[in-house]
Amino acid sequence: MQMQEISTDTLAVRVRRAERQDLPRLLEMVIALAAHHGDVATTSTRAIERDLFGKQACAKALVAERNGTLSGYALLHSFPQMQWGLRILEINHLFVEDGQRGHGIGRLLVAACLSEARRQECGQMVVSTHPDNARAKELYLSLGFQPRESGGARFRLELPSNGALPEGWI
């Protein structure tokens, strides 16, 4: 991925792919994002490492450095819409540290996600936010994202850690 270095507010911001050395700081930001949404994060550097760098990695992270310090990140993954021959890149997390907001870092992270979407030949990019997050909604609309209707009912199945099928399956 091409490195991006762009000046915002006369301070250089560099967006790059996350590296293993970023794991402790990424964990701090994931915990901060969960707290921002009223959740308690239960993840670990080991889980983040598995998801970003493991043999079965399922996501990528981009990080923003401002003044040499990680100040934000985007977590993304792609998935197919096979019936349309379309690949979609989803921005699953977009986070900028509280004291770093308002300097264009979120925009730069989304721009880097767009570059990654093009690299992966995606035809769409999607992102979600909490219904009460007016600032995020404003950002996405200003970048050309269009509101989308819910795709219908969604369901979840918790998988036991022992690998057993849930009770009543067979």
Number of C-alpha atoms within 10 A of each C-alpha: 9 10 10 15 15 15 13 14 10 8 11 13 24 21 25 19 17 19 14 12 8 14 18 13 15 24 19 13 19 22 17 19 20 13 12 12 11 9 11 12 14 9 11 16 16 13 14 20 17 15 16 21 17 13 8 9 13 13 18 18 23 20 27 27 17 20 11 10 12 19 23 25 27 23 20 23 17 21 11 13 9 8 6 7 8 13 18 18 23 20 22 16 15 23 22 23 15 12 8 13 13 12 17 16 26 24 16 20 26 21 15 23 24 17 14 21 21 14 10 13 14 18 13 15 18 16 17 15 15 9 8 8 10 10 9 17 19 11 15 19 11 11 12 8 15 11 12 9 6 7 6 6 5 6 5 5 6 6 10 9 6 6 7 8 10 11 6 5 5 5
